[in-house]
Amino acid sequence: MFELTASFVSSQILMLAAMVLGFASLQFRARKHIFLTLAIGAGLISAHYFLLGKVAAGVIVSFSVLRFVTAIFTSDKKYILIFLALNTIALFFTYKEIYDLLVFFGIAIIVIGNFQASDKHMRSSLIFGTSLVLLYNTLIFSPMGIVEEGSFLISNLIGYFRFHIKKQKPPKIITSV
């Protein structure tokens, strides 16, 4: 059964702060601002998972801090393999439950997205990866994790719409008949 412990409450407070950063991050257009904000949020999310005793998720997300900082400077595809390898090694040594695979695959999709030169491809990958992490947070019962990933997903969808779907209508030219 669920218990309201100090570590649970602390983990939820960290996720609240990460939620604010996550929502704000995808409203930026500049890659540097997006990834710097995500790096700070990933540190908070990692601590959240450790407080909940979810070591695999905590370690995998802790590599996200380094990944986001790397992604500020490059979209070189070789880093995809490096971070996927780090996450795979982390999963190998920390795997405890089937749910760990959800966070692993969600983050793997996000890793691929982080090193896309195209903002559109980056955001598309984040949508799919975030959906898996949202499911993970639901299954481990982290209410603020659910809210944080849900708000991150919504923010990403809004940013995707603003930057890639919404068409600017050309000005109407009025001619006299």
C-alpha positions as CSV (number, residue, x, y, z in Angstrom):
1,M,0.0,0.0,0.0
2,F,1.0,3.6,-0.6
3,E,2.7,5.5,2.4
4,L,3.1,9.2,2.6
5,T,6.8,9.4,3.7
6,A,9.3,12.3,3.8
7,S,11.2,10.9,0.8
8,F,7.9,10.6,-1.2
9,V,6.9,14.2,-0.4
10,S,10.4,15.4,-1.2
11,S,10.4,13.6,-4.5
12,Q,7.1,15.2,-5.4
13,I,8.4,18.7,-4.6
14,L,11.5,18.1,-6.8
15,M,9.2,17.0,-9.6
16,L,7.1,20.2,-9.2
17,A,10.3,22.3,-9.8
18,A,11.2,20.0,-12.7
19,M,7.7,20.5,-14.1
20,V,8.1,24.3,-14.2
21,L,11.5,23.9,-16.0
22,G,10.2,21.2,-18.4
23,F,7.2,23.3,-19.4
24,A,9.3,26.4,-20.0
25,S,12.0,24.6,-21.9
26,L,10.0,23.7,-24.9
27,Q,8.6,27.2,-25.3
28,F,12.1,28.4,-26.2
29,R,13.2,28.3,-29.8
30,A,16.9,28.4,-29.2
31,R,18.5,24.9,-28.8
32,K,20.8,26.2,-26.1
33,H,18.0,27.5,-23.9
34,I,15.9,24.3,-24.5
35,F,18.7,21.9,-23.5
36,L,20.1,24.0,-20.6
37,T,16.7,24.1,-19.0
38,L,16.2,20.4,-19.6
39,A,19.6,19.6,-18.0
40,I,18.6,21.4,-14.8
41,G,15.2,19.6,-14.8
42,A,16.8,16.2,-15.4
43,G,19.0,16.6,-12.3
44,L,15.8,17.2,-10.2
45,I,14.0,14.3,-11.9
46,S,16.9,12.0,-11.3
47,A,16.9,12.9,-7.6
48,H,13.1,12.3,-7.5
49,Y,13.6,8.7,-8.8
50,F,16.4,8.0,-6.3
51,L,14.1,9.2,-3.4
52,L,11.4,6.8,-4.6
53,G,13.9,3.9,-4.7
54,K,13.8,3.7,-8.5
55,V,17.5,3.3,-9.0
56,A,17.5,2.3,-12.7
57,A,15.4,5.4,-13.6
58,G,17.6,7.6,-11.3
59,V,20.8,6.5,-13.0
60,I,19.4,6.6,-16.5
61,V,18.0,10.1,-16.0
62,S,21.2,11.3,-14.3
63,F,23.0,10.6,-17.6
64,S,20.4,12.9,-19.2
65,V,22.1,15.9,-17.5
66,L,25.3,15.2,-19.4
67,R,23.4,14.4,-22.6
68,F,21.4,17.7,-22.5
69,V,24.6,19.7,-21.9
70,T,26.3,17.8,-24.8
71,A,23.3,18.5,-27.0
72,I,23.7,22.3,-26.4
73,F,26.9,22.1,-28.4
74,T,26.3,19.4,-31.0
75,S,23.7,17.4,-32.8
76,D,26.4,14.9,-33.9
77,K,24.8,11.5,-34.3
78,K,27.8,9.7,-32.7
79,Y,26.6,10.8,-29.3
80,I,23.4,8.9,-29.8
81,L,25.4,5.7,-29.6
82,I,27.4,6.9,-26.6
83,F,24.4,7.8,-24.5
84,L,22.4,4.7,-25.6
85,A,25.4,2.6,-24.5
86,L,25.6,4.4,-21.1
87,N,21.9,3.9,-20.6
88,T,22.1,0.2,-21.6
89,I,25.0,-0.4,-19.1
90,A,23.0,1.5,-16.4
91,L,20.0,-0.7,-17.0
92,F,22.1,-3.9,-17.0
93,F,23.5,-3.1,-13.5
94,T,20.3,-1.6,-12.0
95,Y,17.4,-3.5,-13.5
96,K,14.9,-4.6,-10.8
97,E,11.4,-4.6,-12.4
98,I,9.8,-4.8,-15.8
99,Y,8.8,-1.1,-15.5
100,D,12.5,-0.2,-15.7
101,L,12.2,-1.1,-19.4
102,L,9.6,1.6,-20.0
103,V,11.8,4.4,-18.7
104,F,14.8,2.9,-20.6
105,F,13.0,2.8,-24.0
106,G,11.4,6.2,-23.4
107,I,14.7,7.8,-22.6
108,A,16.3,6.0,-25.6
109,I,13.8,7.6,-27.9
110,I,14.5,11.0,-26.3
111,V,18.2,10.4,-26.7
112,I,17.7,9.9,-30.4
113,G,15.7,13.1,-30.6
114,N,18.2,15.2,-28.7
115,F,20.8,14.8,-31.4
116,Q,18.6,15.7,-34.4
117,A,19.6,18.8,-36.2
118,S,15.9,19.4,-37.1
119,D,13.8,21.0,-34.4
120,K,10.8,19.2,-35.9
121,H,12.4,15.7,-35.6
122,M,13.7,16.5,-32.1
123,R,10.2,17.5,-30.9
124,S,8.6,14.4,-32.5
125,S,11.0,12.1,-30.7
126,L,10.4,13.9,-27.4
127,I,6.6,13.4,-27.8
128,F,7.0,9.6,-28.2
129,G,9.7,9.2,-25.5
130,T,7.9,11.4,-23.0
131,S,4.7,9.3,-23.5
132,L,6.6,6.2,-22.4
133,V,8.1,8.0,-19.4
134,L,4.6,9.3,-18.5
135,L,3.3,5.7,-18.5
136,Y,6.3,4.7,-16.3
137,N,5.4,7.4,-13.8
138,T,1.8,6.3,-13.8
139,L,2.8,2.7,-13.0
140,I,5.2,3.6,-10.2
141,F,2.7,6.0,-8.8
142,S,4.4,9.3,-8.8
143,P,1.6,11.9,-9.0
144,M,3.9,14.8,-9.7
145,G,5.9,12.7,-12.1
146,I,2.6,12.1,-14.0
147,V,1.8,15.8,-13.9
148,E,5.4,16.8,-14.9
149,E,5.6,14.5,-17.8
150,G,2.1,15.4,-18.9
151,S,2.9,19.1,-18.8
152,F,6.1,18.5,-20.6
153,L,4.2,16.5,-23.3
154,I,1.6,19.3,-23.6
155,S,4.3,22.0,-23.8
156,N,6.0,20.0,-26.5
157,L,2.8,19.6,-28.4
158,I,2.1,23.4,-28.1
159,G,5.7,24.2,-29.2
160,Y,5.4,21.7,-32.1
161,F,2.1,23.3,-33.2
162,R,3.5,26.9,-32.8
163,F,6.7,26.2,-34.8
164,H,5.7,23.5,-37.3
165,I,2.0,23.3,-37.9
166,K,0.6,26.8,-37.5
167,K,0.8,28.4,-40.9
168,Q,1.4,32.1,-41.3
169,K,-1.3,33.4,-43.6
170,P,0.0,35.8,-46.2
171,P,-1.4,39.3,-46.0
172,K,-4.5,39.8,-48.0
173,I,-4.1,42.1,-51.0
174,I,-7.2,44.1,-51.5
175,T,-7.9,45.1,-55.1
176,S,-10.6,47.3,-56.4
177,V,-12.9,45.8,-58.9
